[in-house]
């Protein structure tokens, strides 16, 4: 992925699809009412986990060799 913004955008779209899919599944297939809070908490945890996983997988890897300028003296690096 080119930028952290694009990684975050794609992760957000995937998480949105996950949360809508879970909501449709709970409402239509299982016919769960809103008073069952543990279903909501489980869906929220799955969505947060999905977003975190997608973002960490897609975000650009920072190259440590390019971050330090070789012209600076050792006390100035970092």
Buried (B, 14 or more C-beta within 10 A) or exposed (E): BEEEEEBBBBBEEBBEEBBEEBEEEBEEEEEBEEEEEEBBEEBEEBBEEBBEEBBEEBBEEEEEEEEEEEEEEEEEEE
